[in-house]
């Protein structure tokens, strides 16, 4: 995983194809020397907050991968879960008696615009859509993220421990998304989720054709959207070929030639074709999603998730067959024509496709929704039950934990309560599917990042400080 | 074929004026009274008796509500139901006028076939006030009240409140507040002056005020029409309250995200408020004090609270908002009241909003606590008629979960 990420953001990564394993390893050793000296630009510089050996006693657990454990203990140290069992006895651990409260993995949102559309939502800090060209694969959302967005801490209070920030959907290819740990830090690099892959935000449907059609430029139709995508992929294929031709030459031959010009936009697209950058695809209509899948076959890349996908239920089996997640709302509809055919069982239908092999995610795309993803999951769950499916709360918990972790490419590190995983955990005041339950304690990499009952364990951004009253904070606890 | 459970398929819309007995439900009557168990007898459109052990022989039809929660139908105090079908498709929206200002009425646009009606009704909303939409106008126009029975013979109340806003604008909010005051002063003159003289007034001609606009504003100034002012910044709320005092307005405040900073003044003014309890985002510099505890703080100060929701088309989500308000300090009884009787009282919706002898039978029977998101309506009555709760979503779900090999277009 580390290697893939190291390679993904730089030109030479295009050697990293499955067909050329030796080249890949040569390259890797070359690069690792450099890496010793310098952190790669824009790479994660995250380090966990300090924590102790910690024991949570007597918790009811939804583990995020479909299981429920009643009255169990969870032990974590140095940021990782080290034991899950009944009656764990250990000395010198900071101990929380959860008294049969519920413990879940930290909530993960696969679709956020926090930081790029921070609060207050004013022109001067609306940095989420580089709506100046339909293809802006060269921009990176993380370069817009404002670390002092007060929305981060609000999401933390909702139990969100990691989130994926995407560019907006004005463009066909809006740029790279990045994943963050929900820790208050002063630089983006210190928040970036270690070893998490980038994504490419793509958008089909009404938005790109409206934004550019209104300016009298392409795309102004859905067929224009498709042409725009395909032209970009053809350029990316060509770019990959030129890069490969150069790097396949012997080192001595290379000395005689200038390396091909690096192109930031095509770096991203080639990264997708190489499988290093995940495709997060905004798309509502079933027929358009099927079209996007056809295109992924034409250019041989994998779509990781369709986002919003109000009509995912119409092609749920196809999504399961293709291994594509549906990142969906519980009930949003009607704000656009392509969001008209909403069914509340959408998430459940995607989840249950092909014998329950579908990948369903409850996403927010919203600064309020991200604070209540547990409630959104509750709505989706009851809709599934009413549609006749036998779905448990333990399974529904996957929609806001392990499945978004999978779609963000971080499931090897977080998204479930398992030994060896990051201790990203939430203690809820009650049933996490109840509207009355609040996140009482949130742990990120084993450190207590938020405590509902303790003012000193509640982060306050620079923005929140003294803004209404110089001697106080924006929100008085 | 998957089971789609249409619990309300018992509805037969042709039968009217029948008598219905709802037995053994746990009733939250909307007034804030403690829940109680009783039978409800309905004859025609109205509730005629609430007591224990009503003889079943007195009703044409029985609904067993044992182990269920019975509430008044929810009333959305602010919605676009019936006047907006698809927000981003202007040919389907009728909530804005470029001709009228305060005199704009959305009433004639109401579409009883809107898909928003069965959707919101099946989620427990039996009636709604639909209002003019977002615009930069100082006075946006008037909202009307509609029953969500989907009948062409529309039951409702036309032009029951004026909508306005104070706050962040491109020009100066001071200018807007001055204009608001001046326009109300001008409209007041209608009591003594001829309308044509008022239309010739500089202010009227500058802002293109038409006769309807001045008449509507006159009603506001004469306390015949309540005015809902959307306002957030603490200082702006005080300005709204100043106007209330000058003109003795029947005022309702909306949004009020900075209310906790000046809670005493709001309390003293006696205004009820409409809030979105889940909107704790400081979306603008007018909303810096935005906090999820808003509902609880208002409620603890005895201020009447109603609920809006930001989510287009899902006005029923006010119950999720109410639930979150309770999770953060609001009393449960006032949360239920805020979706029922408080709305009826505030907007003078006579004989609605409460399960009470003599009132219209707008009633919802819930599987469990209606504030929980896994609760849902089993039966909905409007004016004593059992509603068919089938939605377009149900039809689509049924079609796409059907395992028949036929092309989907043949499954219907």
Interface residues (C-beta under 8 A of the other chain):
Chain A: X119 X120 X121 X122 X150 X151 X154 X206 X313 X314 X316 X331 X332 X333 X334 X335 X336 X337 X340 X341 X342 X343 X344 X345 X349 X367 X368 X371 X372 X375 X378 X379 X381 X382 X386 X387 X388 X389 X433 X434 X435 X436 X437 X438 X467 X468 X474 X475
Chain B: X2 X3 X4 X5 X85 X86 X87 X88 X89 X115 X116 X261 X278 X279 X280 X281 X282 X283 X284 X285 X287 X288 X289 X291 X310 X311 X312 X313 X314 X317 X320 X323 X324 X326 X327 X328 X371 X372 X373 X374 X375 X376 X393 X394 X396 X397 X400 X401 X408
